[in-house]
């Protein structure tokens, strides 16, 4: 069973890494606040592979590092 963690715990334990959480809970702005910690890696593709291998249907992938200036996130 995965441990439920809030975003501050995740960021402090896994700085500048990609983190996979299942059953994410978001605030009214759709920012993930907590979830069940599943995996982490410095490689984003590895985290997505884990989600596929585990057959997760409701999950979030978070990056805990700083976003470089003059970049945009496209969903």
Biopython code that builds the backbone (N, CA, C, O; Angstrom):
import numpy as np
from Bio.PDB.StructureBuilder import StructureBuilder

atoms = [
    (1, "UNK", "N", (0.843, -1.185, 0.000)),
    (1, "UNK", "CA", (0.000, 0.000, 0.000)),
    (1, "UNK", "C", (0.888, 1.249, 0.000)),
    (1, "UNK", "O", (1.849, 1.334, 0.765)),
    (2, "UNK", "N", (0.563, 2.199, -0.852)),
    (2, "UNK", "CA", (1.332, 3.421, -0.954)),
    (2, "UNK", "C", (0.970, 4.373, 0.182)),
    (2, "UNK", "O", (-0.146, 4.356, 0.703)),
    (3, "UNK", "N", (1.935, 5.195, 0.547)),
    (3, "UNK", "CA", (1.740, 6.159, 1.629)),
    (3, "UNK", "C", (1.083, 7.425, 1.082)),
    (3, "UNK", "O", (1.511, 7.951, 0.054)),
    (4, "UNK", "N", (0.053, 7.913, 1.759)),
    (4, "UNK", "CA", (-0.569, 9.182, 1.388)),
    (4, "UNK", "C", (0.345, 10.304, 1.881)),
    (4, "UNK", "O", (0.717, 10.359, 3.053)),
    (5, "UNK", "N", (0.700, 11.205, 0.941)),
    (5, "UNK", "CA", (1.592, 12.312, 1.269)),
    (5, "UNK", "C", (1.002, 13.595, 0.721)),
    (5, "UNK", "O", (0.322, 13.586, -0.305)),
    (6, "UNK", "N", (1.265, 14.703, 1.409)),
    (6, "UNK", "CA", (0.852, 15.988, 0.852)),
    (6, "UNK", "C", (1.984, 16.533, -0.006)),
    (6, "UNK", "O", (3.100, 16.014, 0.020)),
    (7, "UNK", "N", (1.692, 17.575, -0.758)),
    (7, "UNK", "CA", (2.647, 18.101, -1.736)),
    (7, "UNK", "C", (3.934, 18.595, -1.072)),
    (7, "UNK", "O", (5.011, 18.445, -1.648)),
    (8, "UNK", "N", (3.847, 19.176, 0.118)),
    (8, "UNK", "CA", (5.051, 19.653, 0.803)),
    (8, "UNK", "C", (5.959, 18.500, 1.217)),
    (8, "UNK", "O", (7.182, 18.611, 1.126)),
    (9, "UNK", "N", (5.374, 17.398, 1.668)),
    (9, "UNK", "CA", (6.167, 16.211, 2.025)),
    (9, "UNK", "C", (6.856, 15.646, 0.788)),
    (9, "UNK", "O", (8.034, 15.291, 0.829)),
    (10, "UNK", "N", (6.115, 15.568, -0.303)),
    (10, "UNK", "CA", (6.674, 15.032, -1.545)),
    (10, "UNK", "C", (7.839, 15.901, -2.023)),
    (10, "UNK", "O", (8.905, 15.387, -2.362)),
    (11, "UNK", "N", (7.631, 17.214, -2.048)),
    (11, "UNK", "CA", (8.679, 18.122, -2.515)),
    (11, "UNK", "C", (9.929, 18.070, -1.641)),
    (11, "UNK", "O", (11.045, 18.156, -2.152)),
    (12, "UNK", "N", (9.748, 17.928, -0.321)),
    (12, "UNK", "CA", (10.915, 17.911, 0.564)),
    (12, "UNK", "C", (11.673, 16.587, 0.495)),
    (12, "UNK", "O", (12.895, 16.572, 0.643)),
    (13, "UNK", "N", (10.970, 15.477, 0.273)),
    (13, "UNK", "CA", (11.631, 14.174, 0.227)),
    (13, "UNK", "C", (12.211, 13.837, -1.145)),
    (13, "UNK", "O", (13.144, 13.039, -1.243)),
    (14, "UNK", "N", (11.668, 14.437, -2.203)),
    (14, "UNK", "CA", (12.103, 14.115, -3.566)),
    (14, "UNK", "C", (12.361, 15.391, -4.360)),
    (14, "UNK", "O", (11.671, 15.649, -5.346)),
    (15, "UNK", "N", (13.346, 16.197, -3.946)),
    (15, "UNK", "CA", (13.601, 17.472, -4.628)),
    (15, "UNK", "C", (14.095, 17.257, -6.062)),
    (15, "UNK", "O", (14.915, 16.378, -6.325)),
    (16, "UNK", "N", (13.587, 18.069, -6.968)),
    (16, "UNK", "CA", (13.983, 18.064, -8.385)),
    (16, "UNK", "C", (13.854, 16.679, -9.021)),
    (16, "UNK", "O", (14.731, 16.242, -9.767)),
    (17, "UNK", "N", (12.745, 15.996, -8.714)),
    (17, "UNK", "CA", (12.475, 14.684, -9.299)),
    (17, "UNK", "C", (11.045, 14.633, -9.817)),
    (17, "UNK", "O", (10.201, 15.447, -9.441)),
    (18, "UNK", "N", (10.791, 13.665, -10.681)),
    (18, "UNK", "CA", (9.449, 13.363, -11.156)),
    (18, "UNK", "C", (8.833, 12.372, -10.181)),
    (18, "UNK", "O", (9.468, 11.390, -9.798)),
    (19, "UNK", "N", (7.599, 12.634, -9.782)),
    (19, "UNK", "CA", (6.936, 11.815, -8.770)),
    (19, "UNK", "C", (5.579, 11.363, -9.302)),
    (19, "UNK", "O", (4.835, 12.148, -9.891)),
    (20, "UNK", "N", (5.271, 10.091, -9.084)),
    (20, "UNK", "CA", (3.998, 9.504, -9.482)),
    (20, "UNK", "C", (3.131, 9.327, -8.240)),
    (20, "UNK", "O", (3.546, 8.687, -7.274)),
    (21, "UNK", "N", (1.929, 9.896, -8.267)),
    (21, "UNK", "CA", (0.970, 9.710, -7.179)),
    (21, "UNK", "C", (-0.336, 9.187, -7.759)),
    (21, "UNK", "O", (-0.788, 9.639, -8.812)),
    (22, "UNK", "N", (-0.929, 8.241, -7.067)),
    (22, "UNK", "CA", (-2.242, 7.742, -7.478)),
    (22, "UNK", "C", (-3.302, 8.417, -6.616)),
    (22, "UNK", "O", (-3.013, 8.921, -5.530)),
    (23, "UNK", "N", (-4.510, 8.416, -7.110)),
    (23, "UNK", "CA", (-5.644, 9.042, -6.408)),
    (23, "UNK", "C", (-5.324, 10.460, -5.944)),
    (23, "UNK", "O", (-5.522, 10.785, -4.773)),
    (24, "UNK", "N", (-4.831, 11.311, -6.853)),
    (24, "UNK", "CA", (-4.484, 12.674, -6.448)),
    (24, "UNK", "C", (-5.712, 13.467, -6.024)),
    (24, "UNK", "O", (-6.796, 13.308, -6.584)),
    (25, "UNK", "N", (-5.525, 14.315, -5.036)),
    (25, "UNK", "CA", (-6.573, 15.227, -4.579)),
    (25, "UNK", "C", (-6.096, 16.647, -4.876)),
    (25, "UNK", "O", (-4.997, 17.043, -4.487)),
    (26, "UNK", "N", (-6.942, 17.401, -5.571)),
    (26, "UNK", "CA", (-6.566, 18.743, -6.007)),
    (26, "UNK", "C", (-7.415, 19.797, -5.318)),
    (26, "UNK", "O", (-8.494, 19.516, -4.797)),
    (27, "UNK", "N", (-6.892, 21.028, -5.330)),
    (27, "UNK", "CA", (-7.659, 22.151, -4.787)),
    (27, "UNK", "C", (-8.567, 22.719, -5.880)),
    (27, "UNK", "O", (-8.667, 22.146, -6.965)),
    (28, "UNK", "N", (-9.224, 23.834, -5.598)),
    (28, "UNK", "CA", (-10.169, 24.413, -6.557)),
    (28, "UNK", "C", (-9.482, 24.915, -7.829)),
    (28, "UNK", "O", (-10.146, 25.117, -8.845)),
    (29, "UNK", "N", (-8.171, 25.116, -7.787)),
    (29, "UNK", "CA", (-7.410, 25.529, -8.966)),
    (29, "UNK", "C", (-6.802, 24.338, -9.705)),
    (29, "UNK", "O", (-5.982, 24.511, -10.606)),
    (30, "UNK", "N", (-7.207, 23.139, -9.321)),
    (30, "UNK", "CA", (-6.718, 21.884, -9.920)),
    (30, "UNK", "C", (-5.230, 21.639, -9.675)),
    (30, "UNK", "O", (-4.576, 20.945, -10.454)),
    (31, "UNK", "N", (-4.697, 22.208, -8.593)),
    (31, "UNK", "CA", (-3.319, 21.949, -8.189)),
    (31, "UNK", "C", (-3.324, 20.761, -7.223)),
    (31, "UNK", "O", (-4.054, 20.766, -6.231)),
    (32, "UNK", "N", (-2.514, 19.753, -7.513)),
    (32, "UNK", "CA", (-2.469, 18.566, -6.658)),
    (32, "UNK", "C", (-1.994, 18.960, -5.264)),
    (32, "UNK", "O", (-0.981, 19.642, -5.110)),
    (33, "UNK", "N", (-2.735, 18.524, -4.258)),
    (33, "UNK", "CA", (-2.410, 18.818, -2.860)),
    (33, "UNK", "C", (-1.898, 17.596, -2.107)),
    (33, "UNK", "O", (-1.095, 17.722, -1.182)),
    (34, "UNK", "N", (-2.364, 16.412, -2.506)),
    (34, "UNK", "CA", (-1.938, 15.166, -1.854)),
    (34, "UNK", "C", (-2.306, 13.991, -2.736)),
    (34, "UNK", "O", (-3.081, 14.115, -3.685)),
    (35, "UNK", "N", (-1.732, 12.853, -2.400)),
    (35, "UNK", "CA", (-2.042, 11.626, -3.123)),
    (35, "UNK", "C", (-1.234, 10.478, -2.563)),
    (35, "UNK", "O", (-0.411, 10.658, -1.666)),
    (36, "UNK", "N", (-1.473, 9.307, -3.097)),
    (36, "UNK", "CA", (-0.733, 8.119, -2.664)),
    (36, "UNK", "C", (0.575, 8.038, -3.442)),
    (36, "UNK", "O", (0.574, 7.823, -4.654)),
    (37, "UNK", "N", (1.686, 8.213, -2.738)),
    (37, "UNK", "CA", (3.005, 8.158, -3.364)),
    (37, "UNK", "C", (3.221, 6.763, -3.939)),
    (37, "UNK", "O", (3.014, 5.761, -3.255)),
    (38, "UNK", "N", (3.641, 6.707, -5.212)),
    (38, "UNK", "CA", (3.867, 5.422, -5.874)),
    (38, "UNK", "C", (5.331, 5.246, -6.271)),
    (38, "UNK", "O", (5.931, 4.212, -5.976)),
    (39, "UNK", "N", (5.916, 6.254, -6.940)),
    (39, "UNK", "CA", (7.281, 6.109, -7.446)),
    (39, "UNK", "C", (7.895, 7.488, -7.678)),
    (39, "UNK", "O", (7.200, 8.504, -7.698)),
    (40, "UNK", "N", (9.223, 7.495, -7.854)),
    (40, "UNK", "CA", (9.933, 8.732, -8.189)),
    (40, "UNK", "C", (11.140, 8.389, -9.042)),
    (40, "UNK", "O", (11.656, 7.273, -8.992)),
    (41, "UNK", "N", (11.584, 9.365, -9.825)),
    (41, "UNK", "CA", (12.754, 9.180, -10.674)),
    (41, "UNK", "C", (13.207, 10.543, -11.174)),
    (41, "UNK", "O", (12.428, 11.496, -11.198)),
    (42, "UNK", "N", (14.464, 10.629, -11.571)),
    (42, "UNK", "CA", (14.940, 11.836, -12.229)),
    (42, "UNK", "C", (14.539, 11.819, -13.700)),
    (42, "UNK", "O", (14.672, 12.824, -14.399)),
    (43, "UNK", "N", (14.051, 10.678, -14.164)),
    (43, "UNK", "CA", (13.652, 10.505, -15.553)),
    (43, "UNK", "C", (12.127, 10.462, -15.653)),
    (43, "UNK", "O", (11.497, 9.552, -15.114)),
    (44, "UNK", "N", (11.539, 11.427, -16.329)),
    (44, "UNK", "CA", (10.078, 11.513, -16.453)),
    (44, "UNK", "C", (9.490, 10.272, -17.116)),
    (44, "UNK", "O", (8.456, 9.767, -16.680)),
    (45, "UNK", "N", (10.141, 9.782, -18.164)),
    (45, "UNK", "CA", (9.620, 8.616, -18.881)),
    (45, "UNK", "C", (9.530, 7.387, -17.984)),
    (45, "UNK", "O", (8.614, 6.578, -18.129)),
    (46, "UNK", "N", (10.467, 7.244, -17.065)),
    (46, "UNK", "CA", (10.436, 6.100, -16.141)),
    (46, "UNK", "C", (9.199, 6.146, -15.253)),
    (46, "UNK", "O", (8.594, 5.110, -14.977)),
    (47, "UNK", "N", (8.827, 7.324, -14.811)),
    (47, "UNK", "CA", (7.641, 7.470, -13.964)),
    (47, "UNK", "C", (6.382, 7.101, -14.755)),
    (47, "UNK", "O", (5.498, 6.427, -14.228)),
    (48, "UNK", "N", (6.298, 7.537, -16.010)),
    (48, "UNK", "CA", (5.156, 7.161, -16.844)),
    (48, "UNK", "C", (5.130, 5.663, -17.109)),
    (48, "UNK", "O", (4.056, 5.062, -17.148)),
    (49, "UNK", "N", (6.305, 5.047, -17.294)),
    (49, "UNK", "CA", (6.362, 3.590, -17.475)),
    (49, "UNK", "C", (5.789, 2.871, -16.251)),
    (49, "UNK", "O", (5.065, 1.883, -16.375)),
    (50, "UNK", "N", (6.127, 3.386, -15.076)),
    (50, "UNK", "CA", (5.604, 2.788, -13.839)),
    (50, "UNK", "C", (4.075, 2.858, -13.809)),
    (50, "UNK", "O", (3.416, 1.886, -13.440)),
    (51, "UNK", "N", (3.518, 3.997, -14.194)),
    (51, "UNK", "CA", (2.060, 4.155, -14.201)),
    (51, "UNK", "C", (1.416, 3.141, -15.141)),
    (51, "UNK", "O", (0.388, 2.549, -14.815)),
    (52, "UNK", "N", (2.026, 2.946, -16.307)),
    (52, "UNK", "CA", (1.494, 1.985, -17.273)),
    (52, "UNK", "C", (1.626, 0.561, -16.753)),
    (52, "UNK", "O", (0.673, -0.216, -16.820)),
    (53, "UNK", "N", (2.790, 0.217, -16.240)),
    (53, "UNK", "CA", (3.022, -1.139, -15.715)),
    (53, "UNK", "C", (2.057, -1.479, -14.582)),
    (53, "UNK", "O", (1.600, -2.616, -14.472)),
    (54, "UNK", "N", (1.750, -0.496, -13.747)),
    (54, "UNK", "CA", (0.853, -0.732, -12.610)),
    (54, "UNK", "C", (-0.617, -0.645, -13.010)),
    (54, "UNK", "O", (-1.500, -0.981, -12.221)),
    (55, "UNK", "N", (-0.877, -0.195, -14.232)),
    (55, "UNK", "CA", (-2.251, -0.087, -14.707)),
    (55, "UNK", "C", (-3.053, 0.992, -13.999)),
    (55, "UNK", "O", (-4.265, 0.866, -13.828)),
    (56, "UNK", "N", (-2.373, 2.050, -13.592)),
    (56, "UNK", "CA", (-3.069, 3.128, -12.889)),
    (56, "UNK", "C", (-3.973, 3.888, -13.849)),
    (56, "UNK", "O", (-3.574, 4.199, -14.971)),
    (57, "UNK", "N", (-5.182, 4.184, -13.411)),
    (57, "UNK", "CA", (-6.092, 4.943, -14.256)),
    (57, "UNK", "C", (-6.312, 6.370, -13.741)),
    (57, "UNK", "O", (-6.689, 7.251, -14.513)),
    (58, "UNK", "N", (-6.085, 6.599, -12.478)),
    (58, "UNK", "CA", (-6.266, 7.925, -11.886)),
    (58, "UNK", "C", (-4.973, 8.281, -11.158)),
    (58, "UNK", "O", (-4.746, 7.855, -10.026)),
    (59, "UNK", "N", (-4.126, 9.073, -11.830)),
    (59, "UNK", "CA", (-2.823, 9.396, -11.256)),
    (59, "UNK", "C", (-2.372, 10.771, -11.720)),
    (59, "UNK", "O", (-2.946, 11.358, -12.638)),
    (60, "UNK", "N", (-1.335, 11.268, -11.068)),
    (60, "UNK", "CA", (-0.711, 12.532, -11.465)),
    (60, "UNK", "C", (0.795, 12.324, -11.468)),
    (60, "UNK", "O", (1.336, 11.563, -10.665)),
    (61, "UNK", "N", (1.458, 13.013, -12.384)),
    (61, "UNK", "CA", (2.918, 13.034, -12.425)),
    (61, "UNK", "C", (3.330, 14.466, -12.122)),
    (61, "UNK", "O", (2.919, 15.401, -12.808)),
    (62, "UNK", "N", (4.142, 14.625, -11.094)),
    (62, "UNK", "CA", (4.561, 15.945, -10.624)),
    (62, "UNK", "C", (6.061, 16.100, -10.775)),
    (62, "UNK", "O", (6.808, 15.132, -10.633)),
    (63, "UNK", "N", (6.504, 17.320, -11.063)),
    (63, "UNK", "CA", (7.932, 17.627, -11.020)),
    (63, "UNK", "C", (8.154, 18.544, -9.829)),
    (63, "UNK", "O", (7.486, 19.570, -9.700)),
    (64, "UNK", "N", (9.084, 18.184, -8.960)),
    (64, "UNK", "CA", (9.260, 18.922, -7.714)),
    (64, "UNK", "C", (10.333, 19.999, -7.790)),
    (64, "UNK", "O", (10.602, 20.675, -6.797)),
    (65, "UNK", "N", (10.948, 20.165, -8.952)),
    (65, "UNK", "CA", (11.976, 21.191, -9.107)),
    (65, "UNK", "C", (11.394, 22.516, -9.559)),
    (65, "UNK", "O", (10.181, 22.659, -9.717)),
    (66, "UNK", "N", (12.259, 23.464, -9.763)),
    (66, "UNK", "CA", (11.870, 24.790, -10.236)),
    (66, "UNK", "C", (11.719, 24.764, -11.748)),
    (66, "UNK", "O", (12.510, 24.137, -12.452)),
    (67, "UNK", "N", (10.695, 25.452, -12.239)),
    (67, "UNK", "CA", (10.506, 25.586, -13.680)),
    (67, "UNK", "C", (11.422, 26.705, -14.173)),
    (67, "UNK", "O", (11.408, 27.807, -13.626)),
    (68, "UNK", "N", (12.219, 26.422, -15.205)),
    (68, "UNK", "CA", (13.090, 27.478, -15.727)),
    (68, "UNK", "C", (12.283, 28.665, -16.243)),
    (68, "UNK", "O", (11.164, 28.496, -16.727)),
    (69, "UNK", "N", (12.851, 29.865, -16.140)),
    (69, "UNK", "CA", (12.185, 31.057, -16.651)),
    (69, "UNK", "C", (11.991, 30.937, -18.149)),
    (69, "UNK", "O", (12.746, 30.243, -18.829)),
    (70, "UNK", "N", (10.977, 31.616, -18.658)),
    (70, "UNK", "CA", (10.679, 31.651, -20.083)),
    (70, "UNK", "C", (10.343, 30.281, -20.655)),
    (70, "UNK", "O", (10.661, 29.992, -21.808)),
    (71, "UNK", "N", (9.694, 29.431, -19.844)),
    (71, "UNK", "CA", (9.206, 28.145, -20.337)),
    (71, "UNK", "C", (7.698, 28.078, -20.087)),
    (71, "UNK", "O", (7.150, 28.792, -19.247)),
    (72, "UNK", "N", (7.063, 27.211, -20.833)),
    (72, "UNK", "CA", (5.629, 27.023, -20.681)),
    (72, "UNK", "C", (5.325, 25.535, -20.604)),
    (72, "UNK", "O", (6.049, 24.710, -21.162)),
    (73, "UNK", "N", (4.261, 25.209, -19.917)),
    (73, "UNK", "CA", (3.803, 23.817, -19.818)),
    (73, "UNK", "C", (2.587, 23.683, -20.717)),
    (73, "UNK", "O", (1.630, 24.449, -20.606)),
    (74, "UNK", "N", (2.632, 22.711, -21.600)),
    (74, "UNK", "CA", (1.521, 22.472, -22.524)),
    (74, "UNK", "C", (0.900, 21.139, -22.172)),
    (74, "UNK", "O", (1.589, 20.121, -22.103)),
    (75, "UNK", "N", (-0.389, 21.146, -21.951)),
    (75, "UNK", "CA", (-1.088, 19.905, -21.618)),
    (75, "UNK", "C", (-1.829, 19.387, -22.815)),
    (75, "UNK", "O", (-2.482, 18.347, -22.734)),
]
sb = StructureBuilder()
sb.init_structure("model")
sb.init_model(0)
sb.init_chain("A")
sb.init_seg("    ")
for serial, (resi, resn, name, xyz) in enumerate(atoms, 1):
    if name == "N":
        sb.init_residue(resn, " ", resi, " ")
    sb.init_atom(name, np.array(xyz, "f"), 0.0, 1.0, " ", f" {name:<3s}", serial, name[0])
structure = sb.get_structure()
